[in-house]
Amino acid sequence: MSSASSITEFLLLAFADTRELQLLHFWLFLGIYLAALLGNGLIITTVACDHHLHTPMYFFLLNLSLLDLASISTTVPKAMANSLWDTRAISYLACAAQVFLFVFLMSAEFSLLTIMSYDRYVDICKPLHYGTLLDSKACVHMAAAAWGSGFLYAVLHTANTFSIPLCQGNALDQFFCEIPQILKVSCSDAYLREVTAMVAYLNAPFISSLSLNVVVAVLYSVVPPAVNPLIYSFRDKELKDAWQSLHAEVEGKRVLAQQHCQGAPALALSAAVLFYIPHSLSEPLCGASLKNKPREVPSRGKHD
């Protein structure tokens, strides 16, 4: 193929050739994906609902969980779908979107981790100035800078990567679209671009083994979103207390709702008993009184 315009799809790397191993890969990635959804979803829900956690540290942690959820949702679902349906294809536009989103989210996450390190530094080394240096306005500005810088970085790298002609096929040696693999099928000598991209992905250019390359990709694209909740949150006492409070509140509402649902039929039955029993008791009395009451006979005229 002579140019990128003639390529309509790319072929991603298949983890296995046998159907059993493909299904094993699907279930393995599904478990990791669900763990990431559960862990990060709990953090987002707890921090958003508990006003005691509306502090700079947990604000940045909420942003980190959002980035992790979006990042793993960019690569893993497509890889699972390919393994489940035994296919390797991804459209050209979907590949470009995957590259853009992944670079955007990973870059923003690196910036956010740097901001979180600064937050801990100020809290430990300059506690008296913590409220001044990290007030709500400063936190919002720093988080917006992390997201914005990641967006600009992704726009530049994605536009630069897909602007070069591709003439060495459309097969990529990776389970998702990444810049180094796309540059390998380009026509131009993009060594400097490849070095930049490799550094950005923490994937050194000297890694030539295909299996090792896939392992490294899994370690930096799939594992962090699943283990970050364990590293940054599950050992935090305040967050655990907030989880317990939130769970107790939800459980209390569930019990009240269940009691209400169970009490409504009983209340309706009680009302029915109170309403119908007096009427049922009064009906025979009324009937008897009507029966014993003399029936009025119409008067007969004189002509009768």
C-alpha positions in Angstrom: 0.0 0.0 0.0 1.4 3.3 -1.0 -0.2 5.7 1.4 -2.3 5.9 4.4 -5.3 6.9 2.3 -5.4 3.4 0.7 -5.6 1.7 4.1 -9.1 1.2 5.4 -8.2 -1.0 8.4 -5.4 -2.4 10.5 -4.8 -6.0 11.7 -4.0 -6.2 15.4 -1.9 -8.8 17.0 -3.7 -12.0 18.0 -2.8 -13.4 21.4 -3.2 -17.0 20.3 -4.1 -19.2 17.4 -6.2 -21.7 19.2 -9.8 -21.0 20.2 -9.2 -22.2 23.8 -6.4 -19.7 24.3 -8.4 -16.9 22.7 -11.2 -17.5 25.2 -8.7 -17.7 28.0 -7.4 -14.3 27.0 -10.9 -13.0 26.8 -11.8 -14.1 30.3 -8.5 -12.9 31.8 -8.9 -9.4 30.3 -12.5 -9.4 31.4 -11.6 -10.1 35.0 -8.9 -7.3 34.9 -11.4 -4.9 33.3 -14.1 -5.6 35.8 -11.6 -5.2 38.7 -10.6 -1.8 37.3 -14.2 -0.7 36.8 -15.1 -1.8 40.4 -12.1 -0.2 42.1 -12.1 3.1 40.3 -15.9 3.3 40.3 -15.9 2.9 44.1 -13.3 5.7 44.4 -15.2 8.1 42.2 -18.6 7.4 43.9 -17.2 7.7 47.4 -15.2 10.9 46.8 -18.1 12.5 45.0 -20.7 11.6 47.6 -18.8 12.1 50.9 -18.2 15.8 51.6 -15.4 15.0 54.1 -13.3 13.8 51.2 -13.6 17.1 49.2 -9.9 17.9 49.8 -7.1 18.4 47.2 -5.7 14.9 47.7 -9.0 13.1 47.0 -9.9 15.5 44.3 -6.7 14.5 42.4 -7.4 10.9 43.2 -10.9 11.2 41.7 -9.3 12.6 38.5 -6.8 9.7 38.5 -9.6 7.2 38.7 -11.4 8.9 35.8 -8.3 8.7 33.7 -7.7 5.1 34.6 -11.2 4.1 33.7 -11.0 5.9 30.4 -7.6 4.5 29.6 -8.4 0.9 30.1 -11.7 1.3 28.3 -9.8 2.5 25.3 -7.7 -0.6 24.7 -9.1 -3.7 26.6 -12.7 -3.9 25.3 -11.5 -4.0 21.6 -8.9 -6.7 22.5 -11.6 -8.7 24.3 -14.0 -8.4 21.3 -11.3 -9.5 18.9 -10.5 -12.6 21.0 -14.2 -13.4 21.5 -15.2 -13.1 17.8 -11.9 -14.4 16.5 -10.9 -11.4 14.4 -8.0 -9.0 14.2 -9.5 -6.1 12.3 -9.8 -2.5 13.4 -10.9 0.3 11.1 -8.5 3.1 10.2 -10.6 5.8 12.0 -11.0 3.6 15.1 -7.2 3.0 15.2 -6.6 6.8 15.0 -9.1 7.4 17.7 -7.5 4.7 19.9 -4.1 6.3 19.4 -5.4 9.7 20.2 -7.3 8.7 23.3 -4.6 6.5 24.7 -1.8 9.1 24.3 -4.2 11.8 25.7 -5.1 9.8 28.8 -1.6 8.5 29.5 -0.1 11.9 29.1 -2.7 13.5 31.4 -2.1 10.7 33.9 1.6 11.3 34.0 1.0 15.0 34.6 -1.6 14.3 37.3 0.8 11.9 39.1 3.3 14.7 39.2 0.7 17.1 40.7 -0.2 14.5 43.3 3.5 14.2 44.2 3.6 18.0 44.6 0.5 17.8 46.8 2.1 15.3 49.1 5.3 17.4 49.2 3.5 20.5 50.3 1.4 18.6 52.8 4.5 17.1 54.5 7.1 19.8 54.1 5.0 22.9 54.1 1.8 22.1 56.1 1.3 25.7 57.2 1.1 26.8 53.6 -1.0 23.9 52.3 -4.3 25.7 52.4 -2.8 28.7 50.5 -0.8 26.8 47.9 -3.5 24.2 47.2 -6.8 25.9 47.6 -9.8 24.9 45.5 -9.0 27.3 42.7 -5.4 26.1 42.4 -6.5 22.5 42.4 -8.9 23.0 39.6 -6.3 24.9 37.6 -3.7 22.2 38.0 -6.1 19.4 37.1 -7.3 21.4 34.0 -3.6 21.9 33.1 -3.0 18.1 33.3 -6.0 17.3 31.0 -5.2 20.2 28.6 -1.6 19.3 28.2 -2.5 15.7 27.6 -5.0 16.8 24.9 -2.5 19.0 23.1 0.2 16.3 23.3 -2.1 13.7 21.8 -3.2 16.0 19.0 0.3 16.7 17.9 1.5 13.0 18.1 -1.6 11.6 16.4 -1.5 14.2 13.6 2.2 13.6 13.1 1.9 9.8 13.1 -1.0 9.5 10.6 0.4 12.2 8.3 3.2 9.9 7.0 2.6 7.4 4.2 2.3 3.7 5.1 3.7 1.2 2.6 4.7 -1.9 4.6 1.3 -3.5 5.1 -1.3 -3.0 7.8 -0.4 -5.6 10.3 0.5 -4.3 13.7 2.5 -6.3 16.2 0.4 -5.2 19.2 -3.1 -5.9 20.6 -4.0 -2.2 20.3 -3.0 0.7 18.1 0.1 2.5 19.3 2.4 4.9 17.7 5.6 2.8 17.5 3.8 -0.1 15.7 2.3 2.3 13.2 5.6 3.9 12.5 7.1 0.5 11.7 4.8 0.1 8.7 5.5 3.6 7.4 7.5 4.4 4.3 9.7 7.1 5.8 12.7 6.7 8.1 11.0 7.6 11.3 13.7 6.5 13.8 13.6 9.8 15.7 9.9 9.7 15.9 10.0 6.1 17.1 12.5 7.0 19.8 10.3 9.8 21.0 7.2 7.5 21.0 9.1 4.7 22.7 10.2 7.0 25.5 6.6 8.4 25.8 5.3 4.8 26.3 8.2 3.6 28.5 8.9 1.0 25.8 12.6 1.0 24.8 13.5 0.6 21.1 15.9 -2.3 21.8 13.0 -4.6 22.7 12.6 -6.7 19.7 11.0 -9.9 21.1 7.3 -9.9 20.2 6.2 -11.6 23.4 8.3 -9.3 25.5 6.8 -6.3 23.7 3.3 -7.5 24.4 4.1 -8.1 28.1 5.5 -4.6 28.4 2.4 -3.2 26.7 0.2 -5.0 29.2 2.2 -3.7 32.1 1.9 -0.1 31.2 -1.6 -0.1 29.6 -3.7 -2.7 31.4 -2.2 -3.3 34.8 -1.9 0.3 36.2 -5.7 1.1 36.0 -6.5 -2.1 37.9 -3.9 -1.8 40.6 -3.9 2.0 41.2 -7.0 1.8 43.4 -5.1 -0.7 45.6 -2.0 1.5 45.7 -3.6 4.9 46.3 -6.9 4.2 48.0 -7.6 0.8 49.6 -5.0 1.4 52.4 -6.3 4.8 53.2 -8.2 5.0 56.5 -10.3 8.0 55.6 -11.4 6.4 52.4 -12.3 3.2 54.1 -14.3 5.0 56.7 -16.1 6.9 53.9 -16.9 3.5 52.2 -18.3 2.1 55.4 -20.4 5.2 55.9 -21.7 5.1 52.3 -22.4 1.4 52.6 -24.3 1.9 55.8 -26.3 4.7 54.3 -27.2 2.6 51.2 -28.0 -0.4 53.3 -30.2 1.7 55.6 -32.1 3.1 52.6 -32.5 -0.4 51.2 -33.9 -1.7 54.5 -36.3 1.2 54.7 -37.4 0.6 51.1 -37.9 -3.1 51.8 -39.9 -2.4 55.0 -42.0 0.1 53.1 -42.6 -2.4 50.3 -43.5 -5.1 52.9 -45.6 -2.7 55.0 -47.6 -1.3 52.1 -49.6 -4.5 51.5 -50.1 -4.9 55.3 -51.3 -1.4 55.5 -53.7 -1.9 52.6 -55.0 -5.1 54.1 -55.6 -3.3 57.5 -57.4 -0.5 55.8 -59.5 -3.0 53.9 -60.4 -4.9 57.0 -61.3 -1.7 58.9 -63.5 -0.6 56.0 -65.2 -3.8 54.9 -65.9 -5.5 58.2 -68.3 -2.9 59.6 -70.1 -2.8 56.3 -70.3 -6.6 56.2 -71.7 -6.6 59.7 -74.2 -4.0 59.0 -75.6 -5.6 55.9 -77.6 -8.4 57.6 -79.0 -5.9 60.1 -80.1 -3.6 57.4 -81.5 -6.5 55.4 -83.4 -7.8 58.4 -84.9 -4.4 59.1 -86.0 -4.1 55.6 -87.5 -7.6 55.7 -89.4 -7.0 58.9 -90.6 -3.6 58.0 -94.3 -3.6 56.8 -94.5 -3.1 53.1 -96.7 -0.2 52.2 -99.7 -1.3 50.2 -100.9 1.2 47.6 -104.3 2.6 48.4 -107.2 1.5 46.3 -109.7 3.8 44.9 -113.4 3.9 45.8 -114.2 2.4 42.4 -112.5 -0.8 43.6 
